[in-house]
Amino acid sequence: MRDYNLMRNMLVFISNDGERALNDFCHFGDVRSVGKELSRLREDGLIDSDMSFEPEYNGGRVRGLTAEGRAFVRDIENDIVWELIRKTIDGSGLDLSYPLLKKVCETIVEHYVMSKIPEI
């Protein structure tokens, strides 16, 4: 199952401008888990990268977030909102595809924002 905290932390890290090489991600864990997540982020269309791990690491780089990635990070970067999202997706026990994950996150963000509207 996907480590959603790793996903979020890597996306926020990548959102800080600048190209990144594999060694820039070493603080996130072992090469296997980092490589797996970077591959998935690339396949989901969230990062601009020529990095590949099949059949072995090719020395590529992560150039940054795509427009889709930047939009998604805006939904998940707030710590309070992320905790609500994380509890929800962890509670499901499912490995969500990106389209469904995005929909869940957007729904939670919408509910969170709507709950802040004052009574008139």
WOLIN-V580201 format. One record per pair of residues at least 12 apart in sequence whose ideal C-beta (glycine too) atoms are under 10 Angstrom apart, sorted by the first residue. I is the first residue (numbers start at 1). J is the second residue. D is the distance in whole Angstrom. If there is no record, write none. Layout:
BEGIN
I,J,D ; I,J,D
END
This chain:
BEGIN
1,89,10 ; 1,90,9 ; 1,93,8 ; 1,94,8 ; 1,95,5 ; 1,96,9 ; 2,36,9 ; 2,37,8 ; 2,40,7 ; 2,89,9 ; 2,94,9 ; 2,95,5 ; 2,96,7 ; 2,97,10 ; 2,98,10 ; 2,101,9 ; 3,28,10 ; 3,29,8 ; 3,33,7 ; 3,36,9 ; 3,37,7 ; 4,76,9 ; 4,82,9 ; 4,85,8 ; 4,86,6 ; 4,88,10 ; 4,89,6 ; 4,90,7 ; 4,95,10 ; 4,96,9 ; 4,101,8 ; 5,28,10 ; 5,82,9 ; 5,86,7 ; 5,90,9 ; 6,25,10 ; 6,28,6 ; 6,29,7 ; 6,33,7 ; 6,34,8 ; 6,36,9 ; 6,37,6 ; 7,37,6 ; 7,40,8 ; 7,41,7 ; 7,44,9 ; 7,46,9 ; 7,72,10 ; 7,76,9 ; 7,98,10 ; 7,101,9 ; 8,72,10 ; 8,73,8 ; 8,76,5 ; 8,77,8 ; 8,79,10 ; 8,82,6 ; 8,85,8 ; 8,86,8 ; 8,105,10 ; 9,25,10 ; 9,27,10 ; 9,28,7 ; 9,37,10 ; 9,82,10 ; 10,25,7 ; 10,28,6 ; 10,29,10 ; 10,34,8 ; 10,37,6 ; 10,38,7 ; 10,40,10 ; 10,41,7 ; 10,46,10 ; 10,47,9 ; 10,62,9 ; 11,37,10 ; 11,41,7 ; 11,46,7 ; 11,47,8 ; 11,65,7 ; 11,69,6 ; 11,70,9 ; 11,72,7 ; 11,73,5 ; 11,76,7 ; 11,77,8 ; 12,65,10 ; 12,73,6 ; 12,76,8 ; 12,77,6 ; 12,82,9 ; 13,25,8 ; 13,27,9 ; 13,28,8 ; 13,62,10 ; 14,38,9 ; 14,41,8 ; 14,46,9 ; 14,47,6 ; 14,48,9 ; 14,49,9 ; 14,62,6 ; 14,63,9 ; 14,64,6 ; 14,65,6 ; 14,69,7 ; 14,70,10 ; 14,73,8 ; 15,47,10 ; 15,64,8 ; 15,65,6 ; 15,69,8 ; 15,70,7 ; 15,72,10 ; 15,73,5 ; 15,74,9 ; 15,77,8 ; 16,64,9 ; 16,65,10 ; 17,63,10 ; 17,64,7 ; 17,65,9 ; 18,62,9 ; 18,63,9 ; 18,64,8 ; 19,48,10 ; 19,49,10 ; 19,61,5 ; 19,62,7 ; 19,63,5 ; 19,64,7 ; 20,38,9 ; 20,47,9 ; 20,49,9 ; 20,51,9 ; 20,61,6 ; 20,62,4 ; 20,63,8 ; 20,64,8 ; 21,51,8 ; 21,59,8 ; 21,60,8 ; 21,61,6 ; 21,62,8 ; 22,34,7 ; 22,35,8 ; 22,38,8 ; 22,51,7 ; 22,53,9 ; 22,57,6 ; 22,58,10 ; 22,59,8 ; 22,60,8 ; 22,61,8 ; 22,62,9 ; 24,61,9 ; 24,62,8 ; 25,37,9 ; 25,38,7 ; 25,51,10 ; 25,62,8 ; 31,53,8 ; 31,57,7 ; 32,53,9 ; 34,53,9 ; 35,51,8 ; 35,52,9 ; 35,53,4 ; 35,54,9 ; 35,56,10 ; 35,57,7 ; 36,53,8 ; 38,51,6 ; 38,52,9 ; 38,53,8 ; 38,60,9 ; 38,62,7 ; 39,51,8 ; 39,52,7 ; 39,53,6 ; 39,54,8 ; 40,98,8 ; 41,62,8 ; 41,65,9 ; 41,66,9 ; 41,69,7 ; 41,72,10 ; 41,98,9 ; 42,60,10 ; 42,62,8 ; 42,66,9 ; 42,69,10 ; 43,98,8 ; 44,66,9 ; 44,68,8 ; 44,69,8 ; 44,72,9 ; 44,97,8 ; 44,98,4 ; 44,99,9 ; 44,101,9 ; 44,102,9 ; 45,66,6 ; 45,67,9 ; 45,68,5 ; 45,69,7 ; 45,72,10 ; 45,98,8 ; 46,65,6 ; 46,66,6 ; 46,67,10 ; 46,68,6 ; 46,69,4 ; 46,70,9 ; 46,71,9 ; 46,72,6 ; 46,73,8 ; 46,98,7 ; 46,102,10 ; 47,62,6 ; 47,63,8 ; 47,64,7 ; 47,65,6 ; 47,66,7 ; 47,68,10 ; 47,69,6 ; 48,61,9 ; 48,62,7 ; 48,63,4 ; 48,64,5 ; 48,65,7 ; 48,66,6 ; 48,67,10 ; 48,69,8 ; 49,61,7 ; 49,62,4 ; 49,63,6 ; 49,64,9 ; 49,65,10 ; 49,66,10 ; 50,62,9 ; 50,63,8 ; 51,63,9 ; 68,98,9 ; 68,102,9 ; 71,102,9 ; 71,106,10 ; 72,98,8 ; 72,101,9 ; 72,102,6 ; 72,105,7 ; 72,106,9 ; 74,109,9 ; 75,102,8 ; 75,104,10 ; 75,105,5 ; 75,106,6 ; 75,108,8 ; 75,109,5 ; 75,110,10 ; 76,101,9 ; 76,102,10 ; 76,105,6 ; 76,108,9 ; 76,109,8 ; 78,109,8 ; 78,112,9 ; 80,112,8 ; 81,105,8 ; 81,108,7 ; 81,109,6 ; 81,111,10 ; 81,112,5 ; 81,113,9 ; 82,105,9 ; 82,108,9 ; 84,105,10 ; 84,108,5 ; 84,109,9 ; 84,111,8 ; 84,112,6 ; 85,101,9 ; 85,104,7 ; 85,105,5 ; 85,106,10 ; 85,107,10 ; 85,108,5 ; 85,109,8 ; 85,112,9 ; 86,108,10 ; 87,108,10 ; 88,104,6 ; 88,105,9 ; 88,107,9 ; 88,108,6 ; 89,101,7 ; 89,104,6 ; 89,105,8 ; 89,108,9 ; 92,104,8
END
